[in-house]
Amino acid sequence: MIGKTLWERQLHQRGSASALAVTEDRVVLHERHTRLVCLDRHDCSVRWDVPIGTWPRAVVVAGDRCLVLPQDTDQLFCLDLTAGSVVWRAGLPQYSGHVVATAETVVVGGWRGYTPMSAFDLKDGRPLWRTRRRMATVLPLPWDGGVLLGDGSEAWLIDPRDGRELDRWRLPESLVETDGHPAFTMIGPDRCLVPCGLRSVVSIRLSSGLVERFFRHDADLSSSAAQFTGGVVWLRERGAGYLAIDPEDGSVLWNVDVRQPLVGEVVRDSEGFVVAGAGGLLFRLRSDGHVLERSSSVTRVAALRDLGAGEMLMVTKGTLRMIAIDPYRRGE
């Protein structure tokens, strides 16, 4: 077996990786349609359990705060991560989406271009700024004290405290629309990858302002961000497996094709990596992409979450599992 289940939590709804946040000692997740629950990461004991609304568009942990944006309330809730109590709440326009947080600021809005963007003080919820018009952006990314946004063929960096533009990049193709999922991938303090068009990924640099072609494929890529795990950039092919890419020169290191669609994320282990098929199979990969082992998880898998230290979370059709990855035993 690739791993053993340390604990399992019934969600009583479809599992979603976007309604989940993890810290060193806590797991915060949405379950039972209207509840937000904080679990002890190590033994699954409940720290708190509060009503919060249906199907949140975002669950984000920032320091000792937990930010939640339910779909049915048009309000952003800021909870105390220790107790689950509401610290502050802010009313938002209908259909608001996207929530990102820096050390002091929460930036909200821009999902599908439905609403303006606005910012609040993380500590007390005080409004800081709001755009005059509706605007569109992919899911923003905190970067070097700023917040990176993107739409169409442009990406730009803003100051989260006042909304002022700090930098802007012109992209060779339009950004891939990833809806509420990540679009940008940091692979260094000064470098970020951006999916453009159906088959390309470009690199933008903060210090120099350079935009460079990182990778061009001969088939369509999935509408999702690259993943940077174990020193390797991972790109998902549409309806297929993963490509492992050298982060320095954009060359293909290997192709992971197990004859079934794979779900995100790629997880590290002592031998290399672990990936999951949507049908429930787990695959252990050697550091060169060769499949060493496969095992069934019994149920359909929606996503994996790499926690490091030989542990991962598995989101299934209706449960959340904490799994310890067993060391690979050659010859068994």
N, C-alpha and C positions, 0 to 999 in steps of 0.2 A: 504494500500500500504506500501511496505517496504521502499521506498525512493521516493523523488521527484527530477526531473531533474533541475539542476541549469542552465546549458547551454549544448549545443550540437554543435559539429563541424563536418561538412561533410568532409570526407577525400578524396573522389573520387578515392578510391582504397581500397583494402582489409585491414582491421585494423590489426596491429601487435603490440603486447606488447613489442617486442624486439627493435622496432624503436621508443621508447618513453622514455623520462627521465623527472623526476619531482623534483622540489625544493620547498621551502616554499612558493614562490610566482610566480613560472613560470612552464609552461609545454612546453617541446620541443618535437616536433613530426615530422615525415616524412609523407608527403601527396602529392597528385596530381602527383605521380610517380617520380618527380625530385626536390621537394621543401622541405626545412627544415624550420619549422615555430616555433616561440617562442610566446606563448600565456600568457596573464595574468591569473594566476590560478583561480582568483576569479570571473572575469567577461568575460573571453574568448577574450578580446581585443587583437589585434595582436601587439606584441612588435617589431618583425622583421620577414621578409619572404625572404629567399635567395635560389638561385639554388644550389643544392649540389650533384646531381647524383641519380641514381636509387637504390632502395631497400638496405639501409645501413645494414651491418652486425652488426653494433654497433652504438648506440647513448649514450654517457656517459657524465655526467656533473661532473666536479671536480672544486670546488671553483667557480671562475669567468670565467672558461673555459668550452667550450662544444666541445667534441671530436666526430667526425663522420667518419665512414669508409664505403663509398659507394662501391657497387659491381662493378661498371663500370669504375672506375678511377684508381685503384691501388694506391691511395693516402690516407693518413690520414690527415684530416683537423682539425685544432684547431681554434675554433671561439671564439670571445669575447662574453660572455653570455649576456652582456648588449646591445651591438649594432648589433651582428650578423656578424661583419666583420671578415675576415680571419686574424688571428694572425700569424700563420705559417702553413706550410704543409710539409709533408714528403712522398717521394716516397717509395713504398713497393713492394715486389715481388708479382706476380700474385697469386690470390686466398688467399691473406692474410685474416686472421680472428682472432677474440678475441681481445678486447681492455679493459684494466683495468688501473685505475689511482690511485696513492697514492697522498699525499700532494704535492709532487715535481716531480713525475715521471710518464710516460706513458709506459706501457709494452704491446707489440703487437706481435701477431703471435702464431703459434702452432696449429691452427685449422685444424683438420683432418690430421695433420702431413704434410701438403702441403708445409710449409715454415719454415725458421729459426725463432727464436724469437729475438726481438730487443727492445731497450728501448730508450726513448727520454726525454729530460728535458721538463717538462710541461710548463715552462715559455716561453722558446724561441725555442723549437724544436730541440735543439742541440743533435746529436746522442751520446748515452752513451756507448752502447755495442750491440753486435749481436753474436748469436751462430754461430759456423762454419758450422754446418749441419742443415738440416731440423729436426724438432722435433715435437712430438705430445703432446698435453695436453688438458684436458677438460678446460672449461672456468675458468681462474685463479680467485683467490679471495684475495684482500688485507687483511692481517692479522697481527696485532701487528707490523706495520712498514715494514713487508715483504710482499711477494706475494706467495700464495700457489698454486702449480701446481700439476697435477696428470695424470698418464697414466698407463694402465695395472694394476699391483698389487702394485704400489708404488705412494706415494704422497711426495712432497718435498717443502721446503720453501726456497725462494731466497731473496737476497738483491736486491731491484729494481734498485739501483744506479749502481751496478757493475755486477749483475747476479750471484754473488757468492752464493753457496749453504750454507744455515744456518742450516737446519735440514732435516731429511728424515724418512718416516714411511713405513714399509712393511705391506701391507693389506692382509687379509685372502682370498679375492677373487678379481677379476679384477673390476676396477671402471666401473660403468655404463657410457656409452657414451651418453652424453646429447646434442651433436652437439654444437650449439652456445648458449644454455641455461645454467643457473647456475647448478652446480653439488654439490658444497660445501655449507653447512649451518652453520653459527656460532650460537651457543646457549649459549655462554658465552665468555668472553675475552680469556679464556684458552682452549676452547673446540669447536670442529668442527665436524659435522656429514658428512659422506661420503657414498653414495649409492654403494654397492658392490654386484655383481651378480644380479640375477633376483629378489631375495626375501630378501635381507639383507641390513642393515644399520649399519655402524660401527662408533665409536667415536674415534677421535684422540685428544691427549692433547699436548699442546705446551710446558709446563714447564717440564713434566715428560717423554714425548715421548711415553706414553702408547697408545696402540691400543686395544680397547675393543669392543666386540660385543654389539651393542646397541639394535637392534631389528631384529628378524627373523620371516618372515611371512610364512603362509602355502599356499599362492597363489602369483602369480607374481605381483610385484609393477610396477608402471609407470616409464618410463625412465626419471625421473626428480628429482631435489633436494627436500629434505624435506623443509617444511616451518615452521618457528618458530613464532607464532602469539598468543598473549594473554596468554603467559606462557605455550602454548601447542605446541608439535611437530605434524605437519600434514603430513601424507604420502598418496599419491594417489594410489589406486589400479588400475591395468591395466583395462581400459574399465568400471570402476565402480566408487565408491564413495571415501570417505576419511576415513582414520583411524586416530583417535586422540590419541597421545602417551604421556605418562608422561615423561618429559625430564630428570627426576632424575633416574628412574629405567627401562625405556623402556617398561613399561606395557601398555596394551591397555586400554584407558579410555572409549572410545565409538567408534562406527562405524556409519558413516553417509552414509546411503544407501537410496537414493530417487528414485531408479529404473530408473536412467538415468545417463550417464557419466557427471561428474562435471569438470569444468575448474578451473584453478588457477586464482586468489589467494583466500585464506580465508580472510575475512574482519571482523574486530572487530566492535561490536556495543554495546549499553548500556546493552542489555540483554544477549549477548553472541557473536554470530558470524553470518555472512551472506556468503552464497556460491551461485554459479550460475551453472545451467545446460547449456549444449551446445545449447539446443533448445530454451533458452530464459527465463526459469523460474528462479526466485530468491527465495532462501529459507532462512528464519531467524531461527537460531538455538539457543536454550537455552544453558546456560553454561555447560550443561551435554550432549549436542548433540541432544536433542529432538527437532523436527521441530515444531516451534510455528506458523509459517505463511509462505505462499508462494504467489508469485504474478508474473505476466508475464511482461517481459520487451519489448514485442512486436516483437523484432528482435533477431536473433541469437547472442550469446555472445561468444567472443573469449577469453576474460580474464577480471578479476577484478584487481584493484590496490588499496590496503589499504593506505589511506592518513592520518588516525587518525582523531581525533576530529569529528567523525561522518560523514566523507566524504569518497567517493571512486570514482575512475575513472572506467568507463566501456568501454572496447574496443569491438565494435560490428563488424558486417560484413563490414560496410562501414562508421562508425562514431566513434567519441570519445565523451563520455558523462561524465559530472561532476554531481554526485548524492549526495544529502544530505540524510542520513539515518534517517527516521522518527522514533521517539520513539514508542515502542510497546504499543498498547492500549489493555489491557486485556478485553475480553468479547465482542470485536467488530468483 
